[in-house]
Amino acid sequence: MRKPGIGIVTLFATLVFAATILVLTVSLTQSVRDGLRQSAQQTIGGDISLRLFHRATTIDEIAFLETLGTLSLTIEQRVMVQPSDNQQVVLSELKAVDAAYPLFGHLKLSPDIPLSEALGTRDGTPGIVVGPELVEDVGYRVGDTLYLGGQPYQIRARIAAEPERKFRLFSLGPRVIVGLDAYRNSPLLAPGKQVYWYLRIKLPPNNARSPDQIIAAIEDRFPDSGWRIVSAADGVPGLERIGDFASAFVSLMGIAIFAIATSAIRNALTADLATRRPRFATLRSLGARPQEVATSIIWQMGLITAFAILIAVVLTVIAGEVLGPLFAEMLGFDVRPTFENGTLIAGFVFGFVALVSINPIRDASDASPAFLFRHQDHRETQDTIKRRSTKLIITKALIAACLLGIAGALIDLGWFSLVLLAVLVGCQILFVGLGRIIRAMAGRLSTGHRLSLTLRLALRNIARPSAPTVTITASFGLAMTCLTAVMLFGSLAGQHLKSVLPSQTPDVVFFDIPPKEQDAFQAEIQRTDGVQSVTQMPFLHGRVTHLNGVPLTQAQVPRRYHWFLRGDRGMSWTDRPTAYMTESTLTDGHWWPPESVNEGLASLDASVAQAIGAAVGDSLTVNIMGKPHNVRIANLRQIDWTRLDLDFPIVLSPMSSAFDHGVISAVQLNDTMDARTSMDPILETHRDIPVIFVNDVLAKLTGLFDGVVAGLLTITPLATLGAVLVIICGLIALRQRQTETIAMLRALGIRPSQITRTGALETGLMVAISGLVGLMAGSGIAIIAAQAIGTIDLAQVATIAGPMIATAFGAIVVLGFGGGWILQAASLRAQAGWRG
């Protein structure tokens, strides 16, 4: 360490890079997870949140909940905001709040006035506060008058920050907030309207019962209430899962980048030990035992690793200071690197370095004193490769098992962590196998006399057992797989969202249509220019509670289907399937005849049925408006949820006396028609009926998706950088081993330009082959993943993937052949007697 060579310098730089990425990804994601859990009270609005759909809470329910702590009641509904003049109506997400709101956090207004003052009544007109979109995009100002359901409200302030909306990933319109008392008598609260009633509880400080115990008491007291209950102690449903998966993926990428970079560490260590082999042979000739030589190298590696971890921690703290305010502004809570997993991270780094260093250290410590006289290590035949003892193999297996356990703990996603690690290890094994195949094929081809001397020499170098063929192939192939998968998936899925999906969805959706007006409303739409088809269905919510009389719990179904049991689900009923429903494949059972009125039949999504263990003929209990209703499963449908069309996971047979409900109308327009222009007459006539323009929704979905892809693209290039470090370190090791060989070739008359071409060929072939296989593997993963969000046309894949893969392969070829040329030329210039 007094005079480190290029091998040690490269090793240290690579280790700092890899350790910093690992520490940064794991520590920041853990901080985000902790922040999400700690801010759950603000996000759900209380310690416990209860939600009802369609029906209001009863006096008994409110009286009981008030005994548990401070209670806040709010109403949420999607409504059309109407200006006082002829301006366009705007779909908004309304919230009516009581005096206790908010229980946690603070609603920030601009101007900064108390909420009670902003929502109070002045001169007979109640107040309203609006989201910034209505001010910045629509042009409303403080003091303007708006109408909700025919009732006037005066804008008193703009919403600067809303506690419950902090982590809202998606919304259909800007927020507007009014007082609960002023809104109670609104016609928008008529029976059948799509209204959410939220009851949020703030537990007292001296509360002796846990949230789970309180929830159990609520369910025992009102077993048929039908509400969805959420505890802040369990995190935010949906958001918690998204945060866990996002954190797990980022942590996995950090582990993958470190694993890729450790190949570079091994190559750099091999290069350094190769240059110091004469020193080790001298020590052995003076009586030093192999264990003493190995111990000195181990101490060196331990000190270098510890110092690299220390620098990585410092760099992570600096990065946290830079990125922390950005995350805090975006997420709403302080994000700083947390080192509670510091011991695990340090153990993972030391363990991985030990795993890749065992063989090089053993080879170096066994250097024979005869090396001073005969260069035995360059007789690269199978006879000179030392056999690994059983003890060494067991040691490496134990270290690898410990590393997998630590990696699973760092990802922290239960059994799914093992699945992610299995995929990562499987890909690594695939490319290690590819590297061995390349090495074997190069050895066979190098004996062909028809090939040029330069190419044969390059193939022979690739085939050498000491060449970094396997490490370069494994690391670069894995990096190209990750990068290609993310980029191609983003392109295919983005193309589906922007081009394919709009043609598979309705253009306009009206909802909350009063049932008594649905026929007249449908006839009016059909008379509108440009309307191609109209699909109209009743709509309400219900919660599935029992299967064949046995209660259903989330513990009984896979996690990805918890959404079906966690709360109320949208459902409808019909006498015959719609045109879209007929496109869904019936996997079992048959549709009921049109005259099946009040027979209590149901059509269920086949995937959901499989998850909950239901079959045709089974009985489902559905809680609708606080009352249980039993239905029998008549058929199972394989619904394509990648298409945003009018369908429901549960569709019931017709009924003569229907529940209080609203009606949804999905309108398909001709391709040449503009949706807003076509629907203007309807919006003027029916200003209170909420409407969704699907193109606007798709634009928001596309924006969210583009943001996710952009985030992934900021991580995956780091894997490519790690692979480049592997290539550089491997080539440095190879060049230092070939010093005497190159001198011999020069003595035999080989020109420097030929030797440089040899370096370019061997590097280019390794990088090009592994890169091409990585491109193919990544393309396959991207296509499979893109199929999950919609049917992908092969012609579309060729159009998008063809130019992308061709461009990427061209860049890989330039990187491989050009980089090999440059490194070989630099190696020649660094040797005495080669300058000029």
QUIGI-V353049 format. One line per field, one symbol per residue. ss: DSSP state (2 for helix, 1 for strand, 0 for the rest). A space follows every 10 residues. Layout:
ss=???
This chain:
ss=0000022222 2222222222 2222222222 2222222202 2222000111 1110000022 2222220011 1111111111 1110000001 1111111000 0000000111 0000222220 1100111111 0222222200 0000111100 1111111111 1022200000 0001111112 2220002220 0000111111 1110000000 2222222222 2000000111 1222000022 2222222222 2222222222 2222222222 2222202222 2222200002 2222222222 2222222222 2222222222 2222222222 2000000000 0222222222 2222222222 2222200022 2200022200 0222000002 2222222222 2222222222 2000222222 2222222222 2222222222 2222200000 0022222222 2220000022 2222222222 2222222222 2222222222 2222000111 1111222222 2222220000 1111111111 1111111001 1002220022 2222220011 1110000022 2200111110 0000000000 1111122222 2200000011 1111001111 1111111100 0000000001 1100000000 0111111110 0000222222 2222200000 1112222222 2222222222 2222222222 2222222222 2222222022 2222222000 0222222222 2222222222 2222222222 2222222000 0002222222 2222222222 2222222222 2222222220 000000
